[in-house]
Amino acid sequence: MRDRGKTFRPGVLAASAVAALLLAGHIHGHLGDYTAERGLPAVARIGGICAALGAMVFLILETTLRALESLFPDG
């Protein structure tokens, strides 16, 4: 069995980055000039929110895949 403590799947990282970018696009598309009206602090908040979503997606996917690997080691 390989050491899973320090490795991760590139696909999971890509999926989390895509989720963060989709949220950023959604915020930009639906709030219009919100970031221009509020300035740099609003951009930083939106960036933080998107990064947090990406981290959550990463943790959920990685944990789910590791749990499935432990349940079905041959698959």
C-alpha positions as CSV (number, residue, x, y, z in Angstrom):
1,M,0.0,0.0,0.0
2,R,1.4,3.4,-0.9
3,D,1.8,6.3,1.5
4,R,-1.1,8.6,0.9
5,G,-0.1,11.2,3.5
6,K,1.7,13.5,1.1
7,T,0.3,12.8,-2.3
8,F,-2.9,14.1,-4.0
9,R,-4.5,13.8,-7.3
10,P,-4.0,16.5,-9.9
11,G,-7.6,16.1,-11.1
12,V,-8.9,16.9,-7.6
13,L,-6.7,20.1,-7.5
14,A,-7.9,21.0,-11.0
15,A,-11.6,20.5,-10.0
16,S,-11.2,22.7,-7.0
17,A,-9.6,25.4,-9.0
18,V,-12.4,25.2,-11.6
19,A,-15.0,25.4,-8.8
20,A,-13.3,28.5,-7.4
21,L,-13.1,30.2,-10.9
22,L,-16.8,29.3,-11.6
23,L,-17.8,31.0,-8.3
24,A,-15.7,34.0,-9.2
25,G,-17.4,34.2,-12.6
26,H,-20.8,33.8,-11.1
27,I,-20.1,36.6,-8.6
28,H,-18.7,38.9,-11.3
29,G,-21.6,38.1,-13.7
30,H,-24.4,38.6,-11.2
31,L,-23.1,41.5,-9.2
32,G,-21.9,43.6,-12.1
33,D,-19.7,46.5,-11.0
34,Y,-19.8,45.5,-7.3
35,T,-16.0,45.2,-7.2
36,A,-15.5,48.5,-8.9
37,E,-17.8,50.3,-6.5
38,R,-16.2,48.8,-3.4
39,G,-12.5,48.8,-4.4
40,L,-9.7,46.5,-3.5
41,P,-11.2,45.3,-0.1
42,A,-14.2,43.8,-2.0
43,V,-11.9,42.1,-4.5
44,A,-9.9,40.6,-1.7
45,R,-13.1,39.4,0.1
46,I,-14.4,37.8,-3.1
47,G,-11.0,36.2,-3.7
48,G,-11.0,34.8,-0.2
49,I,-14.5,33.4,-0.6
50,C,-13.6,31.7,-3.9
51,A,-10.4,30.3,-2.4
52,A,-12.3,28.9,0.6
53,L,-14.8,27.3,-1.8
54,G,-11.9,25.7,-3.8
55,A,-10.4,24.4,-0.6
56,M,-13.7,22.9,0.5
57,V,-14.1,21.2,-2.8
58,F,-10.6,19.9,-2.6
59,L,-11.0,18.5,0.9
60,I,-14.4,16.9,0.1
61,L,-13.2,15.2,-3.1
62,E,-9.9,14.0,-1.7
63,T,-11.5,12.6,1.4
64,T,-14.3,10.9,-0.6
65,L,-11.8,9.3,-3.0
66,R,-9.6,8.1,-0.1
67,A,-12.5,6.6,1.7
68,L,-13.7,4.8,-1.4
69,E,-10.1,3.5,-1.9
70,S,-10.1,2.1,1.6
71,L,-13.5,0.5,1.1
72,F,-12.7,-1.0,-2.3
73,P,-8.9,-1.5,-2.4
74,D,-8.9,-3.6,-5.6
75,G,-10.8,-1.0,-7.7
